[in-house]
Amino acid sequence: MSGDGNGWVRCVQGHRHWGLFGAAGILITDGTRVVLQHRAVWTHEGGTWALPGGARDSHEDAVAAALREAVEETTLDPAHVTPYGEWVDEHGGWSYTTVLAHAHSGVDLEPANAESVDIGWWALDDVGSLPLHSGFAAAWPHLRELITPA
């Protein structure tokens, strides 16, 4: 059933999260830069930069959910990226999985719906200076270590 993952839950740590079955996002990289989404003000932690992503549906694995969400939120053609790893932020009863993916040459993305104000490539050294979504900010040091050359 499509969309059956939409909804708020609380993890055992008491945090409120979007995604009844967890959530997933995609970290697209060329080895020196990453693609980030500038979140619309009306979204959770709006005005911050984060990954295209969102709630997992009950039938989806993390890669399928991350790619679906990226297609909904950006102009990504999934054929232009190759997933190569995952990093899971487990909260006890809820998790966010970041799917790491190498971009093929020429990936230039634009917002595809109202959830994104902008989509852009950022140099690895510049990411930490951006106003980041709190979950992505906490994960960024771990994720940066997993980025490999394309």
C-alpha positions as CSV (number, residue, x, y, z in Angstrom):
1,M,0.0,0.0,0.0
2,S,1.6,3.3,-1.1
3,G,1.8,6.0,1.5
4,D,1.0,3.8,4.4
5,G,4.2,4.9,6.2
6,N,3.0,8.5,6.6
7,G,2.5,9.5,10.3
8,W,4.2,10.6,13.5
9,V,5.7,8.2,16.0
10,R,7.7,8.4,19.2
11,C,10.8,6.4,19.7
12,V,11.8,4.8,23.0
13,Q,14.0,7.9,23.6
14,G,10.9,10.1,23.5
15,H,11.6,11.8,20.2
16,R,8.9,12.6,17.7
17,H,9.7,11.2,14.2
18,W,8.0,11.2,10.8
19,G,7.5,7.7,9.4
20,L,5.5,4.8,10.9
21,F,8.0,2.3,9.6
22,G,11.1,4.5,9.9
23,A,12.4,6.8,7.3
24,A,15.2,6.9,4.7
25,G,17.1,9.5,2.7
26,I,19.7,9.5,0.0
27,L,23.2,11.1,0.2
28,I,24.3,11.6,-3.4
29,T,28.0,12.3,-3.8
30,D,30.7,12.6,-6.5
31,G,33.4,12.0,-3.8
32,T,34.1,15.7,-3.2
33,R,30.6,17.2,-3.0
34,V,27.1,16.1,-1.8
35,V,23.6,17.0,-2.8
36,L,21.4,18.6,-0.2
37,Q,17.8,19.8,-0.1
38,H,16.9,23.2,1.4
39,R,13.7,22.3,3.2
40,A,10.6,24.5,2.8
41,V,9.7,26.5,5.9
42,W,6.4,24.6,6.4
43,T,8.2,21.2,6.7
44,H,9.6,19.7,9.9
45,E,12.6,21.9,10.8
46,G,11.9,24.0,7.7
47,G,14.5,26.3,6.4
48,T,17.3,23.8,7.1
49,W,19.5,21.8,4.7
50,A,19.2,18.0,4.8
51,L,18.8,15.0,2.5
52,P,16.0,14.3,0.1
53,G,14.1,11.6,2.0
54,G,11.0,10.7,4.1
55,A,8.8,8.0,5.5
56,R,9.3,4.4,4.5
57,D,6.2,2.5,3.5
58,S,5.6,-1.0,5.0
59,H,6.7,-2.8,1.8
60,E,9.9,-0.8,1.2
61,D,13.5,-1.4,2.0
62,A,15.7,1.6,2.7
63,V,17.0,1.9,-0.8
64,A,13.6,1.8,-2.4
65,A,12.2,4.4,0.0
66,A,15.2,6.8,-0.4
67,L,15.0,6.6,-4.1
68,R,11.2,7.1,-4.2
69,E,11.4,10.1,-1.9
70,A,14.2,11.6,-3.9
71,V,12.2,11.2,-7.1
72,E,9.2,12.9,-5.4
73,E,11.2,15.8,-4.0
74,T,13.8,16.3,-6.8
75,T,14.2,15.8,-10.5
76,L,16.4,12.8,-9.9
77,D,16.4,10.0,-12.4
78,P,17.4,6.9,-10.3
79,A,19.4,5.5,-13.2
80,H,21.9,8.3,-12.6
81,V,23.0,7.1,-9.2
82,T,24.5,3.9,-7.9
83,P,23.8,3.1,-4.2
84,Y,27.0,1.8,-2.4
85,G,26.2,1.8,1.3
86,E,23.9,2.5,4.2
87,W,24.2,4.1,7.6
88,V,21.4,3.6,10.2
89,D,20.6,6.0,13.0
90,E,18.7,3.8,15.4
91,H,16.5,5.4,18.0
92,G,14.8,2.3,19.4
93,G,11.6,1.5,17.6
94,W,12.3,4.0,14.9
95,S,15.3,4.5,12.6
96,Y,16.5,6.7,9.8
97,T,18.6,5.0,7.1
98,T,20.9,7.1,4.9
99,V,21.6,5.5,1.6
100,L,24.9,6.6,0.2
101,A,25.0,6.8,-3.6
102,H,27.5,7.8,-6.3
103,A,26.3,10.2,-8.9
104,H,27.0,9.5,-12.5
105,S,28.3,12.5,-14.4
106,G,26.0,15.4,-15.1
107,V,23.5,15.0,-12.2
108,D,22.0,18.4,-11.8
109,L,18.9,18.4,-9.6
110,E,16.0,20.9,-9.1
111,P,13.1,20.8,-6.6
112,A,10.2,18.7,-7.8
113,N,7.6,19.6,-5.2
114,A,6.8,22.2,-2.5
115,E,8.9,20.4,0.1
116,S,12.1,21.8,-1.3
117,V,13.1,25.5,-1.7
118,D,16.4,24.5,-3.4
119,I,18.5,21.5,-4.3
120,G,22.2,22.0,-4.5
121,W,25.7,20.5,-4.6
122,W,27.9,21.4,-1.6
123,A,31.6,20.9,-1.1
124,L,32.2,18.5,1.8
125,D,34.1,21.2,3.8
126,D,31.1,23.6,3.4
127,V,28.3,21.3,4.7
128,G,29.0,21.9,8.4
129,S,28.7,25.6,8.0
130,L,25.1,25.4,6.7
131,P,22.0,25.6,8.9
132,L,21.4,21.8,9.0
133,H,18.3,19.7,10.1
134,S,19.2,18.5,13.6
135,G,19.1,14.8,12.6
136,F,21.4,15.4,9.6
137,A,23.7,17.6,11.6
138,A,24.2,14.8,14.2
139,A,24.7,12.2,11.5
140,W,27.0,14.3,9.2
141,P,30.4,13.4,11.0
142,H,29.6,9.7,10.6
143,L,28.3,10.1,7.0
144,R,31.3,12.1,5.9
145,E,33.6,9.3,6.9
146,L,31.7,6.9,4.6
147,I,31.9,9.1,1.5
148,T,34.2,7.5,-1.1
149,P,35.4,8.7,-4.5
150,A,32.9,8.1,-7.3
